[in-house]
Amino acid sequence: MFTGIVEETGTIRSLAPGGGGARLEVEAELVLSDAELGSSIAVNGCCLTVVDLGNGWWAADAVPETLERTNIGTLEVGDAVNLERPLAAAGRFGGHIVQGHVDATTSVESVDEQPDGSWLYEFLIPESLSRYIVEKGSVAVDGVSLTVAAITPTTFSIAVIPHTHEVTVLGRRNPGDLVNIEADVLAKYVEAQYRPISEKEQR
């Protein structure tokens, strides 16, 4: 489990496609301080497993499903990515529950700097997630825990403080770019409680 508090931005140092998937190597520092083979690290909010590592880098395998459902498949060598390790048992819960299971990608509609130095981002709402995105609710965008500032029938907006704009890849996002979206898992569980029970589930 993650909390959507990005620890550092890494850099894609190599990509090797194969069999519909890909192996990516990421340059990093902080997230490698306690990493070992089998560790989990979220890349732009997508939980990946460390399969190799060296001095200042680590590698992960992305299966076809990951490349199709996330923006991992659009990455190029030199691109910056948000990195976060799973929440430690004694760690502070600074964001919201983020599983590292990206639901969908969506596009940036607009990016507007505000008079106070913050930024207002507007995104298209993926149709499959429209029921989970609510005003003042939580959403993870490229792995960053954010609060929905406003919604319309087709878009939602978030306000990004200068610090987040500077230390995450959100500061590099422009209209038209694809971002990873993970809806609040609590909303999914609430929905499940009110979903009609099928005959198979009743048995």
C-alpha positions as CSV (number, residue, x, y, z in Angstrom):
1,M,0.0,0.0,0.0
2,F,1.1,3.5,-0.8
3,T,-0.1,7.0,0.3
4,G,0.5,9.1,-2.8
5,I,3.3,11.1,-1.2
6,V,6.0,11.0,-3.9
7,E,9.5,10.5,-2.4
8,E,11.6,11.5,-5.4
9,T,11.5,11.7,-9.2
10,G,13.6,9.2,-11.1
11,T,14.8,9.1,-14.7
12,I,14.2,6.3,-17.2
13,R,17.6,5.1,-18.2
14,S,16.6,2.3,-20.6
15,L,13.6,0.5,-22.0
16,A,13.7,-2.9,-23.6
17,P,10.5,-4.1,-25.2
18,G,9.9,-7.8,-25.4
19,G,6.9,-10.1,-26.0
20,G,4.4,-7.3,-25.7
21,G,5.9,-6.2,-22.3
22,A,9.0,-4.2,-21.5
23,R,11.9,-4.1,-19.0
24,L,12.6,-0.6,-17.7
25,E,15.6,0.7,-15.8
26,V,15.1,3.7,-13.6
27,E,17.8,5.9,-12.1
28,A,17.0,6.8,-8.5
29,E,18.6,7.4,-5.1
30,L,16.2,7.6,-2.1
31,V,14.0,4.7,-3.0
32,L,17.0,2.4,-3.3
33,S,18.2,3.0,0.3
34,D,16.4,-0.2,1.5
35,A,15.5,-1.8,-1.8
36,E,16.2,-5.4,-2.6
37,L,15.0,-7.9,-5.2
38,G,11.3,-8.3,-4.9
39,S,10.7,-4.9,-3.3
40,S,7.8,-2.8,-4.6
41,I,8.2,0.7,-5.9
42,A,5.4,2.8,-7.5
43,V,6.3,4.4,-10.8
44,N,3.8,7.2,-11.7
45,G,1.5,5.5,-9.3
46,C,1.9,2.0,-10.8
47,C,3.2,-0.6,-8.4
48,L,6.2,-2.5,-10.0
49,T,8.5,-5.1,-8.6
50,V,12.3,-4.7,-8.4
51,V,13.8,-7.5,-10.5
52,D,17.4,-6.1,-10.7
53,L,19.3,-3.2,-9.2
54,G,22.7,-1.7,-9.1
55,N,24.5,1.5,-8.0
56,G,21.9,4.3,-8.6
57,W,19.4,2.3,-10.6
58,W,16.8,-0.5,-10.5
59,A,14.8,-2.5,-13.0
60,A,11.3,-3.7,-13.3
61,D,9.3,-5.8,-15.8
62,A,6.0,-4.3,-17.1
63,V,3.6,-6.8,-18.6
64,P,1.3,-6.0,-21.6
65,E,-1.6,-5.2,-19.2
66,T,0.5,-2.6,-17.4
67,L,1.6,-1.0,-20.7
68,E,-1.9,-0.9,-22.0
69,R,-3.6,0.5,-18.9
70,T,-1.0,3.0,-17.7
71,N,1.3,5.7,-19.2
72,I,4.3,3.4,-18.5
73,G,3.9,2.3,-22.2
74,T,4.5,5.9,-23.4
75,L,7.7,6.5,-21.5
76,E,11.0,7.2,-23.2
77,V,14.6,7.2,-22.1
78,G,15.3,10.4,-20.2
79,D,11.7,10.9,-19.0
80,A,11.1,11.7,-15.3
81,V,8.9,9.5,-13.2
82,N,7.3,9.8,-9.7
83,L,8.7,7.2,-7.3
84,E,7.3,6.0,-4.0
85,R,8.0,3.1,-1.7
86,P,5.2,1.3,0.1
87,L,4.1,2.7,3.4
88,A,6.2,1.4,6.4
89,A,4.2,0.0,9.3
90,A,5.4,2.9,11.6
91,G,5.2,5.5,8.9
92,R,3.0,8.6,8.8
93,F,-0.1,8.4,6.6
94,G,0.3,11.6,4.7
95,G,-2.0,11.1,1.7
96,H,-4.8,8.6,1.2
97,I,-4.9,4.8,0.5
98,V,-3.3,4.2,-2.8
99,Q,-2.9,0.6,-4.0
100,G,-0.6,1.2,-6.9
101,H,-3.3,-0.3,-9.2
102,V,-3.9,2.2,-11.9
103,D,-7.5,2.2,-13.1
104,A,-7.1,4.2,-16.3
105,T,-5.2,6.9,-18.1
106,T,-6.7,10.3,-19.0
107,S,-5.5,13.4,-20.7
108,V,-4.6,16.8,-19.3
109,E,-7.1,19.4,-20.6
110,S,-5.6,22.6,-19.2
111,V,-2.9,23.9,-16.9
112,D,-3.3,27.4,-15.5
113,E,-1.0,29.2,-13.1
114,Q,-2.9,31.0,-10.3
115,P,-2.1,34.4,-8.7
116,D,-0.8,32.7,-5.5
117,G,1.7,30.6,-7.4
118,S,-0.3,27.4,-7.3
119,W,-1.5,25.7,-10.5
120,L,-5.0,24.5,-11.5
121,Y,-5.0,21.3,-13.6
122,E,-8.1,20.1,-15.5
123,F,-8.4,16.4,-16.6
124,L,-11.0,14.5,-18.6
125,I,-12.9,12.1,-16.4
126,P,-12.5,8.5,-17.7
127,E,-16.1,7.2,-18.2
128,S,-15.4,4.1,-16.1
129,L,-14.4,6.2,-13.1
130,S,-17.0,9.0,-13.2
131,R,-18.9,7.5,-10.2
132,Y,-15.8,7.5,-8.1
133,I,-14.6,11.1,-8.6
134,V,-16.4,13.5,-6.3
135,E,-15.8,17.1,-5.3
136,K,-13.4,17.2,-2.3
137,G,-12.7,13.5,-2.7
138,S,-9.3,11.9,-3.1
139,V,-7.7,10.8,-6.4
140,A,-4.2,9.7,-7.3
141,V,-2.8,11.4,-10.5
142,D,0.5,9.8,-11.6
143,G,0.8,8.5,-8.1
144,V,0.3,11.9,-6.4
145,S,-2.4,12.0,-3.7
146,L,-4.6,15.0,-4.6
147,T,-8.0,16.5,-3.7
148,V,-10.7,17.1,-6.3
149,A,-11.3,20.8,-6.4
150,A,-14.2,20.9,-8.8
151,I,-16.0,18.7,-11.3
152,T,-18.1,19.1,-14.4
153,P,-20.0,16.4,-16.3
154,T,-16.8,15.5,-18.2
155,T,-13.8,16.9,-16.3
156,F,-12.3,17.3,-12.9
157,S,-9.9,19.9,-11.6
158,I,-7.2,19.8,-8.9
159,A,-5.2,22.5,-7.3
160,V,-1.4,21.9,-7.1
161,I,0.7,23.8,-4.6
162,P,4.1,25.1,-5.8
163,H,6.0,22.4,-3.8
164,T,4.1,19.5,-5.5
165,H,4.5,21.3,-8.9
166,E,8.2,21.4,-8.4
167,V,9.1,18.0,-6.9
168,T,6.8,15.7,-9.0
169,V,6.3,15.1,-12.7
170,L,3.1,17.1,-12.6
171,G,5.2,20.2,-13.1
172,R,6.2,18.7,-16.5
173,R,2.7,17.9,-17.6
174,N,1.1,19.8,-20.5
175,P,-2.3,19.8,-22.2
176,G,-2.7,16.5,-24.1
177,D,-0.3,14.5,-21.9
178,L,-1.5,11.2,-20.5
179,V,-1.6,10.7,-16.7
180,N,-2.3,7.7,-14.6
181,I,-5.5,7.8,-12.5
182,E,-6.3,5.6,-9.5
183,A,-9.7,6.3,-7.9
184,D,-10.2,6.2,-4.1
185,V,-10.5,2.5,-3.2
186,L,-12.9,3.4,-0.4
187,A,-15.4,4.6,-3.0
188,K,-15.1,1.2,-4.7
189,Y,-15.8,-0.7,-1.4
190,V,-18.8,1.5,-0.6
191,E,-20.2,0.9,-4.1
192,A,-19.7,-2.9,-3.7
193,Q,-21.8,-2.9,-0.5
194,Y,-24.8,-1.6,-2.5
195,R,-24.3,-3.7,-5.6
196,P,-27.1,-6.2,-6.2
197,I,-25.9,-9.7,-5.2
198,S,-25.9,-12.2,-8.1
199,E,-27.4,-15.6,-7.8
200,K,-24.0,-17.1,-7.9
201,E,-22.8,-15.0,-4.9
202,Q,-26.0,-16.0,-3.0
203,R,-25.1,-19.7,-3.2
